[in-house]
Amino acid sequence: AVRLARLTPTMSDQTLDYFLSLMRISRRDAAEVTWAHAVNSRRKLEDTLTGPTHMMEADIIMRGCDPKEPIMAHPPDTDSDITLKEWLEEVKAHDKGIKLDFKSLEAVSPSLAVLEGVLTDLSRPVWINADILSGPGGQARPLEPQAFLSAATILPPRTVLSLGWTTGWTAGTDNPGYDWEMVHGMEEICRTVKNPVTFPVRAALLAQSFPQLRWLLQQSDRYTLTVWTGQNDSYTLQDFLPYKQEIDSSKIYYDLSDC
């Protein structure tokens, strides 16, 4: 059984190869990839598609009234001026990568069906994001891991699964980092996944989490980290130093808020 598992084809992350092929980045350094956030309206989409960023993040929910369909919005919003289908149709004509963020299981299957129907170009980076485990200080309820991964099996094997932990951060207190139980739990879930996996990790919790996150990365060539920051988080560039010094630069993306 172990032999068969090793023969199962898996995919490593192709994101850097894509942007290198377009000469949009100069080397295999994930820090060169830039991000646009909350591209959830027609106006923001239009601005972003003609702008310089490589990857576009957007949030998907089911519309709160009829017609019930996937739309681009972040809770507590319940409506939007653009549906997922319309959003993807606009994206098709451009070379941006996309990261779709899910806050509820309800939206996942219908959205992935739309994605599969509209975006037949398999070369662009497509990332699918959800928090599937409780993490340090996390109060929100994570999406059920197996239900999310089961829905994602419809996707091509090169699709990047961005699988994170719910987190919290409070100024002026001793915030715990990602502990061994959290990274072991995540690795157990991702061990049998065929897709490349990136782990979104909160910048303000990096300083106290280096041994755990380094170990997690070492478990598979398919794994990367994506460092993100909350709006009011406090962190320093020195918090990144151990990661920059000891981990391959192709393995860590920096999806940081505009300073």
PyRosetta script that sets phi, psi and omega in degrees:
from pyrosetta import init, pose_from_sequence

init()
pose = pose_from_sequence("AVRLARLTPTMSDQTLDYFLSLMRISRRDAAEVTWAHAVNSRRKLEDTLTGPTHMMEADIIMRGCDPKEPIMAHPPDTDSDITLKEWLEEVKAHDKGIKLDFKSLEAVSPSLAVLEGVLTDLSRPVWINADILSGPGGQARPLEPQAFLSAATILPPRTVLSLGWTTGWTAGTDNPGYDWEMVHGMEEICRTVKNPVTFPVRAALLAQSFPQLRWLLQQSDRYTLTVWTGQNDSYTLQDFLPYKQEIDSSKIYYDLSDC")
pose.set_psi(1, -39.2)
pose.set_omega(1, 179.2)
pose.set_phi(2, -63.9)
pose.set_psi(2, -41.5)
pose.set_omega(2, 179.5)
pose.set_phi(3, -58.7)
pose.set_psi(3, -45.3)
pose.set_omega(3, -179.4)
pose.set_phi(4, -61.6)
pose.set_psi(4, -41.7)
pose.set_omega(4, -179.5)
pose.set_phi(5, -59.8)
pose.set_psi(5, -38.2)
pose.set_omega(5, -178.7)
pose.set_phi(6, -70.9)
pose.set_psi(6, -25.7)
pose.set_omega(6, -179.0)
pose.set_phi(7, -82.6)
pose.set_psi(7, -13.6)
pose.set_omega(7, -179.3)
pose.set_phi(8, -65.1)
pose.set_psi(8, 125.0)
pose.set_omega(8, -177.0)
pose.set_phi(9, -66.0)
pose.set_psi(9, 135.9)
pose.set_omega(9, 175.7)
pose.set_phi(10, -127.5)
pose.set_psi(10, 163.1)
pose.set_omega(10, -177.3)
pose.set_phi(11, -118.2)
pose.set_psi(11, 138.7)
pose.set_omega(11, 170.1)
pose.set_phi(12, -92.6)
pose.set_psi(12, 166.4)
pose.set_omega(12, -175.7)
pose.set_phi(13, -65.1)
pose.set_psi(13, 124.6)
pose.set_omega(13, -178.7)
pose.set_phi(14, -100.6)
pose.set_psi(14, 4.7)
pose.set_omega(14, -172.8)
pose.set_phi(15, -58.5)
pose.set_psi(15, -48.4)
pose.set_omega(15, -178.0)
pose.set_phi(16, -66.0)
pose.set_psi(16, -38.3)
pose.set_omega(16, 178.0)
pose.set_phi(17, -60.0)
pose.set_psi(17, -39.6)
pose.set_omega(17, 179.9)
pose.set_phi(18, -61.8)
pose.set_psi(18, -51.0)
pose.set_omega(18, -176.9)
pose.set_phi(19, -72.4)
pose.set_psi(19, -29.0)
pose.set_omega(19, 173.2)
pose.set_phi(20, -65.5)
pose.set_psi(20, -41.2)
pose.set_omega(20, -178.5)
pose.set_phi(21, -63.8)
pose.set_psi(21, -28.5)
pose.set_omega(21, 177.5)
pose.set_phi(22, -89.7)
pose.set_psi(22, -1.0)
pose.set_omega(22, -175.3)
pose.set_phi(23, 58.7)
pose.set_psi(23, 34.1)
pose.set_omega(23, 177.1)
pose.set_phi(24, -88.9)
pose.set_psi(24, -20.6)
pose.set_omega(24, 171.1)
pose.set_phi(25, -128.3)
pose.set_psi(25, 160.8)
pose.set_omega(25, -172.0)
pose.set_phi(26, -99.4)
pose.set_psi(26, -18.0)
pose.set_omega(26, -179.0)
pose.set_phi(27, -156.9)
pose.set_psi(27, 172.7)
pose.set_omega(27, -178.1)
pose.set_phi(28, -79.5)
pose.set_psi(28, 68.7)
pose.set_omega(28, 179.6)
pose.set_phi(29, -126.9)
pose.set_psi(29, 111.3)
pose.set_omega(29, -175.7)
pose.set_phi(30, -64.9)
pose.set_psi(30, -18.7)
pose.set_omega(30, 177.8)
pose.set_phi(31, -68.0)
pose.set_psi(31, -18.0)
pose.set_omega(31, 178.7)
pose.set_phi(32, -76.6)
pose.set_psi(32, -17.3)
pose.set_omega(32, -178.7)
pose.set_phi(33, -77.5)
pose.set_psi(33, 127.8)
pose.set_omega(33, -177.7)
pose.set_phi(34, -109.2)
pose.set_psi(34, 159.1)
pose.set_omega(34, -167.8)
pose.set_phi(35, -130.3)
pose.set_psi(35, 142.6)
pose.set_omega(35, 167.8)
pose.set_phi(36, -111.3)
pose.set_psi(36, 140.1)
pose.set_omega(36, -172.5)
pose.set_phi(37, -112.0)
pose.set_psi(37, 150.8)
pose.set_omega(37, 173.7)
pose.set_phi(38, 49.7)
pose.set_psi(38, 52.5)
pose.set_omega(38, 178.6)
pose.set_phi(39, -83.1)
pose.set_psi(39, 72.6)
pose.set_omega(39, -167.4)
pose.set_phi(40, -112.7)
pose.set_psi(40, 9.5)
pose.set_omega(40, 179.7)
pose.set_phi(41, -136.5)
pose.set_psi(41, 163.2)
pose.set_omega(41, 178.8)
pose.set_phi(42, -60.0)
pose.set_psi(42, -43.5)
pose.set_omega(42, -177.9)
pose.set_phi(43, -63.4)
pose.set_psi(43, -46.4)
pose.set_omega(43, -179.1)
pose.set_phi(44, -65.2)
pose.set_psi(44, -38.7)
pose.set_omega(44, 179.4)
pose.set_phi(45, -63.3)
pose.set_psi(45, -46.1)
pose.set_omega(45, -179.9)
pose.set_phi(46, -59.0)
pose.set_psi(46, -46.5)
pose.set_omega(46, -179.8)
pose.set_phi(47, -63.0)
pose.set_psi(47, -40.8)
pose.set_omega(47, -175.3)
pose.set_phi(48, -72.6)
pose.set_psi(48, -39.0)
pose.set_omega(48, -178.6)
pose.set_phi(49, -62.5)
pose.set_psi(49, -28.9)
pose.set_omega(49, -180.0)
pose.set_phi(50, -98.5)
pose.set_psi(50, 1.6)
pose.set_omega(50, -178.8)
pose.set_phi(51, -92.7)
pose.set_psi(51, -176.2)
pose.set_omega(51, -171.5)
pose.set_phi(52, -88.3)
pose.set_psi(52, -10.2)
pose.set_omega(52, -172.9)
pose.set_phi(53, -69.0)
pose.set_psi(53, 153.1)
pose.set_omega(53, -178.7)
pose.set_phi(54, -86.1)
pose.set_psi(54, -43.5)
pose.set_omega(54, -173.1)
pose.set_phi(55, -117.7)
pose.set_psi(55, 141.0)
pose.set_omega(55, 177.5)
pose.set_phi(56, -114.9)
pose.set_psi(56, 124.7)
pose.set_omega(56, 174.2)
pose.set_phi(57, -96.6)
pose.set_psi(57, 138.4)
pose.set_omega(57, 175.3)
pose.set_phi(58, -146.7)
pose.set_psi(58, 156.0)
pose.set_omega(58, -176.9)
pose.set_phi(59, -108.5)
pose.set_psi(59, 141.5)
pose.set_omega(59, -178.4)
pose.set_phi(60, -121.9)
pose.set_psi(60, 130.6)
pose.set_omega(60, 170.3)
pose.set_phi(61, -133.1)
pose.set_psi(61, 167.8)
pose.set_omega(61, 170.9)
pose.set_phi(62, -85.2)
pose.set_psi(62, 136.7)
pose.set_omega(62, 179.1)
pose.set_phi(63, -56.0)
pose.set_psi(63, 138.5)
pose.set_omega(63, -175.4)
pose.set_phi(64, -76.1)
pose.set_psi(64, -10.4)
pose.set_omega(64, 177.7)
pose.set_phi(65, -134.7)
pose.set_psi(65, 174.5)
pose.set_omega(65, 179.8)
pose.set_phi(66, -71.4)
pose.set_psi(66, 146.0)
pose.set_omega(66, -3.6)
pose.set_phi(67, -77.1)
pose.set_psi(67, 132.6)
pose.set_omega(67, 178.9)
pose.set_phi(68, -70.8)
pose.set_psi(68, 112.4)
pose.set_omega(68, 177.8)
pose.set_phi(69, -156.8)
pose.set_psi(69, 162.0)
pose.set_omega(69, -179.6)
pose.set_phi(70, -68.5)
pose.set_psi(70, 130.2)
pose.set_omega(70, 178.4)
pose.set_phi(71, -128.7)
pose.set_psi(71, 166.6)
pose.set_omega(71, -178.5)
pose.set_phi(72, -94.9)
pose.set_psi(72, 103.9)
pose.set_omega(72, -179.3)
pose.set_phi(73, -166.1)
pose.set_psi(73, 158.2)
pose.set_omega(73, 179.8)
pose.set_phi(74, -117.5)
pose.set_psi(74, 131.7)
pose.set_omega(74, 176.1)
pose.set_phi(75, -52.6)
pose.set_psi(75, 143.0)
pose.set_omega(75, 11.8)
pose.set_phi(76, -85.0)
pose.set_psi(76, 3.3)
pose.set_omega(76, 177.2)
pose.set_phi(77, -59.2)
pose.set_psi(77, 146.6)
pose.set_omega(77, 178.9)
pose.set_phi(78, -123.1)
pose.set_psi(78, -2.2)
pose.set_omega(78, 178.4)
pose.set_phi(79, -144.7)
pose.set_psi(79, 170.8)
pose.set_omega(79, -174.3)
pose.set_phi(80, -157.5)
pose.set_psi(80, 163.6)
pose.set_omega(80, 176.4)
pose.set_phi(81, -93.0)
pose.set_psi(81, 8.6)
pose.set_omega(81, 178.6)
pose.set_phi(82, -149.2)
pose.set_psi(82, 134.4)
pose.set_omega(82, 176.9)
pose.set_phi(83, -86.8)
pose.set_psi(83, 164.8)
pose.set_omega(83, 176.7)
pose.set_phi(84, -59.7)
pose.set_psi(84, -41.4)
pose.set_omega(84, -178.5)
pose.set_phi(85, -61.8)
pose.set_psi(85, -45.5)
pose.set_omega(85, 179.4)
pose.set_phi(86, -64.1)
pose.set_psi(86, -40.1)
pose.set_omega(86, -179.6)
pose.set_phi(87, -61.1)
pose.set_psi(87, -47.7)
pose.set_omega(87, -179.0)
pose.set_phi(88, -66.1)
pose.set_psi(88, -36.5)
pose.set_omega(88, 177.8)
pose.set_phi(89, -61.0)
pose.set_psi(89, -37.3)
pose.set_omega(89, 177.6)
pose.set_phi(90, -69.5)
pose.set_psi(90, -41.1)
pose.set_omega(90, -177.0)
pose.set_phi(91, -64.4)
pose.set_psi(91, -32.1)
pose.set_omega(91, -173.9)
pose.set_phi(92, -52.1)
pose.set_psi(92, -34.2)
pose.set_omega(92, -174.4)
pose.set_phi(93, -83.0)
pose.set_psi(93, 0.6)
pose.set_omega(93, -176.1)
pose.set_phi(94, -123.3)
pose.set_psi(94, 172.9)
pose.set_omega(94, -174.9)
pose.set_phi(95, -108.6)
pose.set_psi(95, 22.1)
pose.set_omega(95, -179.5)
pose.set_phi(96, -74.4)
pose.set_psi(96, 150.8)
pose.set_omega(96, 167.2)
pose.set_phi(97, -85.6)
pose.set_psi(97, 158.1)
pose.set_omega(97, -178.2)
pose.set_phi(98, -129.9)
pose.set_psi(98, 146.3)
pose.set_omega(98, 174.8)
pose.set_phi(99, -129.7)
pose.set_psi(99, 116.8)
pose.set_omega(99, -177.1)
pose.set_phi(100, -104.5)
pose.set_psi(100, 124.9)
pose.set_omega(100, -171.9)
pose.set_phi(101, -107.6)
pose.set_psi(101, 125.2)
pose.set_omega(101, -177.7)
pose.set_phi(102, -109.8)
pose.set_psi(102, 132.0)
pose.set_omega(102, 176.8)
pose.set_phi(103, -107.8)
pose.set_psi(103, -8.1)
pose.set_omega(103, 178.6)
pose.set_phi(104, -144.8)
pose.set_psi(104, 148.2)
pose.set_omega(104, 178.5)
pose.set_phi(105, -67.5)
pose.set_psi(105, -29.7)
pose.set_omega(105, -176.4)
pose.set_phi(106, -53.6)
pose.set_psi(106, -36.1)
pose.set_omega(106, -174.6)
pose.set_phi(107, -85.4)
pose.set_psi(107, -13.4)
pose.set_omega(107, -167.6)
pose.set_phi(108, -68.0)
pose.set_psi(108, -59.4)
pose.set_omega(108, -175.0)
pose.set_phi(109, -60.3)
pose.set_psi(109, -48.6)
pose.set_omega(109, 178.6)
pose.set_phi(110, -62.4)
pose.set_psi(110, -33.9)
pose.set_omega(110, -179.5)
pose.set_phi(111, -69.8)
pose.set_psi(111, -42.5)
pose.set_omega(111, -178.6)
pose.set_phi(112, -68.4)
pose.set_psi(112, -30.3)
pose.set_omega(112, 175.2)
pose.set_phi(113, -66.3)
pose.set_psi(113, -41.3)
pose.set_omega(113, 176.5)
pose.set_phi(114, -64.4)
pose.set_psi(114, -45.0)
pose.set_omega(114, 179.9)
pose.set_phi(115, -57.4)
pose.set_psi(115, -46.0)
pose.set_omega(115, -178.7)
pose.set_phi(116, -65.1)
pose.set_psi(116, -34.5)
pose.set_omega(116, -178.0)
pose.set_phi(117, -75.6)
pose.set_psi(117, -32.4)
pose.set_omega(117, -173.6)
pose.set_phi(118, -95.0)
pose.set_psi(118, -47.6)
pose.set_omega(118, -174.7)
pose.set_phi(119, -94.0)
pose.set_psi(119, 85.1)
pose.set_omega(119, 179.7)
pose.set_phi(120, -85.2)
pose.set_psi(120, -12.2)
pose.set_omega(120, 175.8)
pose.set_phi(121, -74.8)
pose.set_psi(121, 109.7)
pose.set_omega(121, -173.9)
pose.set_phi(122, -88.3)
pose.set_psi(122, -1.6)
pose.set_omega(122, -173.8)
pose.set_phi(123, -81.4)
pose.set_psi(123, -32.8)
pose.set_omega(123, -176.5)
pose.set_phi(124, -67.8)
pose.set_psi(124, 149.4)
pose.set_omega(124, 175.7)
pose.set_phi(125, -65.6)
pose.set_psi(125, 126.7)
pose.set_omega(125, 173.0)
pose.set_phi(126, -123.9)
pose.set_psi(126, 119.1)
pose.set_omega(126, 179.2)
pose.set_phi(127, -113.8)
pose.set_psi(127, 138.4)
pose.set_omega(127, 178.7)
pose.set_phi(128, -119.1)
pose.set_psi(128, 119.3)
pose.set_omega(128, -170.8)
pose.set_phi(129, -113.7)
pose.set_psi(129, 137.5)
pose.set_omega(129, 171.0)
pose.set_phi(130, -159.0)
pose.set_psi(130, 147.7)
pose.set_omega(130, 170.2)
pose.set_phi(131, -86.2)
pose.set_psi(131, 119.5)
pose.set_omega(131, -173.7)
pose.set_phi(132, -114.5)
pose.set_psi(132, -5.3)
pose.set_omega(132, 177.2)
pose.set_phi(133, -137.8)
pose.set_psi(133, 155.1)
pose.set_omega(133, 173.6)
pose.set_phi(134, -76.8)
pose.set_psi(134, 134.9)
pose.set_omega(134, -178.9)
pose.set_phi(135, -122.6)
pose.set_psi(135, -165.3)
pose.set_omega(135, -175.2)
pose.set_phi(136, -61.8)
pose.set_psi(136, 118.6)
pose.set_omega(136, 178.7)
pose.set_phi(137, 72.0)
pose.set_psi(137, 9.1)
pose.set_omega(137, -175.5)
pose.set_phi(138, -71.4)
pose.set_psi(138, 127.4)
pose.set_omega(138, 177.6)
pose.set_phi(139, -106.9)
pose.set_psi(139, -30.7)
pose.set_omega(139, -179.2)
pose.set_phi(140, -67.6)
pose.set_psi(140, 154.8)
pose.set_omega(140, 179.2)
pose.set_phi(141, -84.5)
pose.set_psi(141, 123.3)
pose.set_omega(141, 179.4)
pose.set_phi(142, -71.2)
pose.set_psi(142, 158.7)
pose.set_omega(142, 173.5)
pose.set_phi(143, -72.2)
pose.set_psi(143, 146.5)
pose.set_omega(143, -178.2)
pose.set_phi(144, -66.4)
pose.set_psi(144, 120.6)
pose.set_omega(144, -169.5)
pose.set_phi(145, -57.2)
pose.set_psi(145, -49.6)
pose.set_omega(145, -173.9)
pose.set_phi(146, -69.2)
pose.set_psi(146, -32.6)
pose.set_omega(146, 177.3)
pose.set_phi(147, -66.4)
pose.set_psi(147, -41.9)
pose.set_omega(147, 178.9)
pose.set_phi(148, -65.8)
pose.set_psi(148, -46.8)
pose.set_omega(148, -178.2)
pose.set_phi(149, -66.7)
pose.set_psi(149, -34.7)
pose.set_omega(149, 177.9)
pose.set_phi(150, -64.0)
pose.set_psi(150, -43.1)
pose.set_omega(150, 178.0)
pose.set_phi(151, -64.1)
pose.set_psi(151, -33.0)
pose.set_omega(151, -175.7)
pose.set_phi(152, -76.6)
pose.set_psi(152, -8.9)
pose.set_omega(152, -179.2)
pose.set_phi(153, -66.0)
pose.set_psi(153, -15.0)
pose.set_omega(153, 176.8)
pose.set_phi(154, -68.7)
pose.set_psi(154, -20.1)
pose.set_omega(154, -172.2)
pose.set_phi(155, -82.3)
pose.set_psi(155, 154.3)
pose.set_omega(155, 175.3)
pose.set_phi(156, -61.4)
pose.set_psi(156, 151.8)
pose.set_omega(156, -176.0)
pose.set_phi(157, -64.2)
pose.set_psi(157, -17.7)
pose.set_omega(157, 179.6)
pose.set_phi(158, -81.5)
pose.set_psi(158, -12.6)
pose.set_omega(158, 178.5)
pose.set_phi(159, -60.1)
pose.set_psi(159, 131.1)
pose.set_omega(159, -179.9)
pose.set_phi(160, -84.6)
pose.set_psi(160, 125.9)
pose.set_omega(160, 173.6)
pose.set_phi(161, -92.8)
pose.set_psi(161, 117.6)
pose.set_omega(161, 179.3)
pose.set_phi(162, -98.9)
pose.set_psi(162, 101.4)
pose.set_omega(162, -168.6)
pose.set_phi(163, -115.4)
pose.set_psi(163, 115.6)
pose.set_omega(163, -172.6)
pose.set_phi(164, -123.9)
pose.set_psi(164, -175.3)
pose.set_omega(164, 177.2)
pose.set_phi(165, -113.5)
pose.set_psi(165, 145.5)
pose.set_omega(165, 169.1)
pose.set_phi(166, -68.4)
pose.set_psi(166, 142.0)
pose.set_omega(166, -177.5)
pose.set_phi(167, -138.6)
pose.set_psi(167, 163.8)
pose.set_omega(167, 171.0)
pose.set_phi(168, -139.4)
pose.set_psi(168, 159.5)
pose.set_omega(168, 178.3)
pose.set_phi(169, -151.3)
pose.set_psi(169, 132.1)
pose.set_omega(169, -178.9)
pose.set_phi(170, -125.4)
pose.set_psi(170, 126.7)
pose.set_omega(170, -179.6)
pose.set_phi(171, -63.8)
pose.set_psi(171, 142.7)
pose.set_omega(171, 173.8)
pose.set_phi(172, 78.7)
pose.set_psi(172, 8.8)
pose.set_omega(172, 178.1)
pose.set_phi(173, -125.0)
pose.set_psi(173, 169.4)
pose.set_omega(173, 179.1)
pose.set_phi(174, -87.6)
pose.set_psi(174, 94.4)
pose.set_omega(174, -176.1)
pose.set_phi(175, -81.6)
pose.set_psi(175, 125.1)
pose.set_omega(175, 178.7)
pose.set_phi(176, -69.5)
pose.set_psi(176, 154.0)
pose.set_omega(176, 177.9)
pose.set_phi(177, -97.0)
pose.set_psi(177, -165.8)
pose.set_omega(177, 176.7)
pose.set_phi(178, -75.7)
pose.set_psi(178, 119.5)
pose.set_omega(178, -175.5)
pose.set_phi(179, -94.8)
pose.set_psi(179, 177.0)
pose.set_omega(179, -175.3)
pose.set_phi(180, -63.3)
pose.set_psi(180, -37.4)
pose.set_omega(180, 179.8)
pose.set_phi(181, -62.3)
pose.set_psi(181, -38.0)
pose.set_omega(181, -179.3)
pose.set_phi(182, -67.8)
pose.set_psi(182, -44.8)
pose.set_omega(182, -177.6)
pose.set_phi(183, -74.1)
pose.set_psi(183, -34.5)
pose.set_omega(183, 176.3)
pose.set_phi(184, -65.1)
pose.set_psi(184, -41.0)
pose.set_omega(184, 178.7)
pose.set_phi(185, -62.3)
pose.set_psi(185, -41.0)
pose.set_omega(185, 179.9)
pose.set_phi(186, -68.2)
pose.set_psi(186, -42.9)
pose.set_omega(186, -178.9)
pose.set_phi(187, -63.5)
pose.set_psi(187, -37.2)
pose.set_omega(187, 178.9)
pose.set_phi(188, -62.2)
pose.set_psi(188, -39.8)
pose.set_omega(188, 179.3)
pose.set_phi(189, -68.7)
pose.set_psi(189, -41.4)
pose.set_omega(189, -171.6)
pose.set_phi(190, -85.7)
pose.set_psi(190, -10.8)
pose.set_omega(190, -174.0)
pose.set_phi(191, -55.4)
pose.set_psi(191, -39.1)
pose.set_omega(191, -174.9)
pose.set_phi(192, -99.6)
pose.set_psi(192, 1.7)
pose.set_omega(192, 178.3)
pose.set_phi(193, -73.0)
pose.set_psi(193, 137.9)
pose.set_omega(193, -178.1)
pose.set_phi(194, -84.9)
pose.set_psi(194, -26.1)
pose.set_omega(194, -174.8)
pose.set_phi(195, -75.3)
pose.set_psi(195, 160.9)
pose.set_omega(195, 165.1)
pose.set_phi(196, -63.6)
pose.set_psi(196, 146.0)
pose.set_omega(196, -178.9)
pose.set_phi(197, -127.0)
pose.set_psi(197, 131.5)
pose.set_omega(197, 169.6)
pose.set_phi(198, -114.3)
pose.set_psi(198, 141.2)
pose.set_omega(198, -178.9)
pose.set_phi(199, -105.1)
pose.set_psi(199, 110.2)
pose.set_omega(199, 176.5)
pose.set_phi(200, -71.8)
pose.set_psi(200, 122.8)
pose.set_omega(200, -177.8)
pose.set_phi(201, -125.7)
pose.set_psi(201, 141.5)
pose.set_omega(201, -173.3)
pose.set_phi(202, -80.6)
pose.set_psi(202, 127.0)
pose.set_omega(202, -174.9)
pose.set_phi(203, -55.4)
pose.set_psi(203, -39.3)
pose.set_omega(203, -176.3)
pose.set_phi(204, -69.9)
pose.set_psi(204, -10.4)
pose.set_omega(204, -179.4)
pose.set_phi(205, -110.2)
pose.set_psi(205, 7.0)
pose.set_omega(205, -176.1)
pose.set_phi(206, -70.9)
pose.set_psi(206, -42.0)
pose.set_omega(206, -171.4)
pose.set_phi(207, -55.4)
pose.set_psi(207, -35.1)
pose.set_omega(207, -176.6)
pose.set_phi(208, -97.8)
pose.set_psi(208, 13.0)
pose.set_omega(208, -172.6)
pose.set_phi(209, -128.6)
pose.set_psi(209, 12.1)
pose.set_omega(209, -171.9)
pose.set_phi(210, -61.2)
pose.set_psi(210, -50.1)
pose.set_omega(210, -178.0)
pose.set_phi(211, -58.5)
pose.set_psi(211, -39.9)
pose.set_omega(211, -177.4)
pose.set_phi(212, -67.8)
pose.set_psi(212, -45.7)
pose.set_omega(212, -176.2)
pose.set_phi(213, -74.2)
pose.set_psi(213, -34.0)
pose.set_omega(213, 174.6)
pose.set_phi(214, -62.3)
pose.set_psi(214, -44.8)
pose.set_omega(214, 178.4)
pose.set_phi(215, -59.5)
pose.set_psi(215, -43.8)
pose.set_omega(215, -178.2)
pose.set_phi(216, -60.9)
pose.set_psi(216, -44.7)
pose.set_omega(216, 178.8)
pose.set_phi(217, -61.1)
pose.set_psi(217, -34.0)
pose.set_omega(217, -176.3)
pose.set_phi(218, -71.7)
pose.set_psi(218, -10.7)
pose.set_omega(218, -174.4)
pose.set_phi(219, -78.3)
pose.set_psi(219, -17.4)
pose.set_omega(219, 179.8)
pose.set_phi(220, -162.1)
pose.set_psi(220, 145.4)
pose.set_omega(220, 173.4)
pose.set_phi(221, -68.0)
pose.set_psi(221, -15.0)
pose.set_omega(221, -179.1)
pose.set_phi(222, -80.3)
pose.set_psi(222, -10.0)
pose.set_omega(222, -170.7)
pose.set_phi(223, -94.7)
pose.set_psi(223, 140.1)
pose.set_omega(223, 170.0)
pose.set_phi(224, -135.9)
pose.set_psi(224, 169.8)
pose.set_omega(224, 172.1)
pose.set_phi(225, -111.5)
pose.set_psi(225, 148.1)
pose.set_omega(225, 170.1)
pose.set_phi(226, -126.5)
pose.set_psi(226, 111.0)
pose.set_omega(226, -178.7)
pose.set_phi(227, -83.1)
pose.set_psi(227, 128.2)
pose.set_omega(227, 178.7)
pose.set_phi(228, -129.8)
pose.set_psi(228, 165.3)
pose.set_omega(228, -180.0)
pose.set_phi(229, -134.2)
pose.set_psi(229, 139.0)
pose.set_omega(229, 172.5)
pose.set_phi(230, -73.6)
pose.set_psi(230, 161.0)
pose.set_omega(230, -172.1)
pose.set_phi(231, -58.1)
pose.set_psi(231, -40.5)
pose.set_omega(231, -175.4)
pose.set_phi(232, -109.2)
pose.set_psi(232, 14.6)
pose.set_omega(232, -177.4)
pose.set_phi(233, -66.2)
pose.set_psi(233, 150.7)
pose.set_omega(233, 174.9)
pose.set_phi(234, -113.9)
pose.set_psi(234, 124.7)
pose.set_omega(234, 177.3)
pose.set_phi(235, -154.5)
pose.set_psi(235, 163.6)
pose.set_omega(235, 177.4)
pose.set_phi(236, -122.5)
pose.set_psi(236, 158.2)
pose.set_omega(236, 178.4)
pose.set_phi(237, -63.1)
pose.set_psi(237, -23.4)
pose.set_omega(237, 177.1)
pose.set_phi(238, -65.3)
pose.set_psi(238, -26.0)
pose.set_omega(238, 176.7)
pose.set_phi(239, -61.2)
pose.set_psi(239, -25.7)
pose.set_omega(239, -178.3)
pose.set_phi(240, -85.7)
pose.set_psi(240, -15.8)
pose.set_omega(240, -170.6)
pose.set_phi(241, -55.4)
pose.set_psi(241, -48.7)
pose.set_omega(241, -179.8)
pose.set_phi(242, -57.9)
pose.set_psi(242, -35.3)
pose.set_omega(242, -179.2)
pose.set_phi(243, -70.4)
pose.set_psi(243, -44.2)
pose.set_omega(243, -179.6)
pose.set_phi(244, -65.9)
pose.set_psi(244, -35.2)
pose.set_omega(244, -175.9)
pose.set_phi(245, -79.6)
pose.set_psi(245, -33.3)
pose.set_omega(245, -169.8)
pose.set_phi(246, -113.9)
pose.set_psi(246, -4.5)
pose.set_omega(246, -177.8)
pose.set_phi(247, -123.6)
pose.set_psi(247, 138.5)
pose.set_omega(247, -178.5)
pose.set_phi(248, -52.5)
pose.set_psi(248, 134.6)
pose.set_omega(248, -175.8)
pose.set_phi(249, -65.5)
pose.set_psi(249, -16.5)
pose.set_omega(249, 177.2)
pose.set_phi(250, -80.8)
pose.set_psi(250, -3.2)
pose.set_omega(250, -173.2)
pose.set_phi(251, -105.4)
pose.set_psi(251, -2.6)
pose.set_omega(251, -178.2)
pose.set_phi(252, -132.5)
pose.set_psi(252, 115.0)
pose.set_omega(252, 172.5)
pose.set_phi(253, -89.7)
pose.set_psi(253, 150.8)
pose.set_omega(253, 178.8)
pose.set_phi(254, -122.7)
pose.set_psi(254, 94.7)
pose.set_omega(254, -178.6)
pose.set_phi(255, -97.4)
pose.set_psi(255, 73.6)
pose.set_omega(255, -171.2)
pose.set_phi(256, -101.0)
pose.set_psi(256, 147.3)
pose.set_omega(256, 178.7)
pose.set_phi(257, -63.6)
pose.set_psi(257, 151.8)
pose.set_omega(257, 179.1)
pose.set_phi(258, -61.8)
pose.set_psi(258, 128.9)
pose.set_omega(258, -179.0)
pose.set_phi(259, -89.4)
pose.dump_pdb("model.pdb")
